[in-house]
Amino acid sequence: MSIDKKIVDDFVKNKIELVTTVPCKQLAGVIEEIDACKDIYHIPSNKEDEGMGICAGAFMGGKRSAIIMQNTAIGVTINTLATLTQYYRMPLPMLISYRGELGEPVACQVEMAVHTKALLMQMNIPTYHFHQQSDVEELNKILEYSFMSNKPVAILTDASFWGGY
């Protein structure tokens, strides 16, 4: 089974009915799997904070949701995470491509990588970093944790997890 399929299967297993996404080259396979999944409603977003608002609306309507995004947008989501998601105790699994580490070919990606984990830590958001494909075996328990505790969680997936840049 592909990594992309395993991720979507874990979403379905955890009754995630809606996923919002912002385009990302590394996460393109997962996004394609979500598009093909009859159990998940896919809403593409223009911006990550907009996607979080969509997920909040789904939560208020009794649905489980998740967002797929790049770490370069963590900065624009801080207010939404603090004043909406965390304040109202909303679970929000965030599958995040972690760009900007060693070997990154795009220089502007590097600066946000320096700040990503620190920002998530400052916000007390549990953060998991997937380096190897076998790390995907942790996803189901991470999703269970998010919904059990009503907390957002960040799952950082770096280039080595996806097989390189």
N, C-alpha and C positions, 0 to 999 in steps of 0.2 A: 504494500500500500504506500502511496506517495505521502510525503509530509503534508502537502496541501490537503489531500483527502482526509488524513488523520485529524488535522486541525478542524475541518468542517464536521467530521463525524463526532468529535468531542463537543463541538458547539451544539449539535443536534441532541446528543446524549444529555446535555445540561439544559435542554429545553429553551435554547436561545432561538427566538423566532424572528428577530430582526437584526440585521447587521448593516451598519453604515460604513462606508469606505471613502477614503481619499486616495486617488491613484498613486501607485508606488511600484516601481519596477521589480523590487525584491518580493513584494507581496502579490504580484500579478496572478500567480498560479492559485493562491488561496481565493482571490477575488473571483477568478473564473469558476472555481469549485462552488463558491457561494451562489453565483449566478445560475449554476446548473442544479442547485439543490432545491427540491420542491418544498422542503420543510422550513426554509429560511427566506424571509422577505428582504431583499437587498435594496438599500437606498443609497446611491452614490451622493456624496456631499461635496460642496465646493471648498469648505474649510473644516478643520477639525473641531473647532468650537461649535460650529453649526451642527456637525454630526453628533456631538455630545448633547446638544439640545434635543435632537431627534430621539436619542436614546433615553433622555429624561422623560420625554413625552410618552414613549413606549412604556417605561417603568410606571408612570402615573396611570397608564391605561391597563396595567396588569400584565404586561409582556416583558420577557427577558430580552436583553439586547447586548450588543458588543460593538466596538468600533475598531477599525483597522486603519492605521495611520503611520506616518514617519515620525521619528524623534525630532526632526527639525521643526516641528510645529508645537512641541511641548510649551514653548514660551507663550504662544497665543491662547493656550488652553488653561492657563493657570487660574484666571478669574472664574471660568466656568467650572473647573474642578472644585475650587474652594467654595464658591457661593451657591452652587447648584448641587453638584454631585455629592460632595462631602457634607454640606450643610443639611441636606435632606436625606442623608444616609442611603444613597442609591448605589447598588452594585453596578460596576461598569468594567468588564474586562476590556483592556486595551491591548490589542496585538500590535506591536510597534516595531517597524524595521529600524534597527539601530545603525544609522549611517555615521561615518566620520572616524572610524577607528583605523588602526594600521592598515595600510594598503588602499585606503579610500582614494579614488581617482578624482573626486570633485572637491576642490579645496574649501568651498563655502560650507560643505557638510561637516567639516572637522570642528568648527567652533561650537556648534550646538552639542556635539558629542561630549565635549569637555564639561558641559553644564547639565546634561540630561539627568544623570543619576543623582546629582546633588539637588536639583529642583524636585525630583520625585521624593527624595529622602526628606527634604525640608517640608514637604506637604504630607509626610507620613503615609505615603502610598506604598503598599507592599510591591516590591519590584523583583522580578525574576529575569535572569539573563540566560538565554539559550545560545550556547556556543556550538554544540554538537547536535546532530540530528536526533540522537538518542534522548536529548533533553525534552523532546516533544512528549515523551511518556509522562511528564509531570503536568501537562496541560489540564487534564481532566480534574485533578485535585486542586489546581489553582482556580479553575472555574467554579468548582464546588465551594471553595473558600470565599470567593467574591460574593456569591449568592447567599451563602450561610451567614456571612458577617455584614452584609450590606455595605461593602466597601469597594471602591475602585481598585483594580490591580493593574500593574503594568507588566507586560511580557515583552521584553526586549529581545529581538531576534537579529543577531549580527550577521555579517557577510559570511563568516565561516559556517554558520548554521544553514544558510541558503546555498552554500557551495561556492562562494567567492563573489567578487564584484563583477 
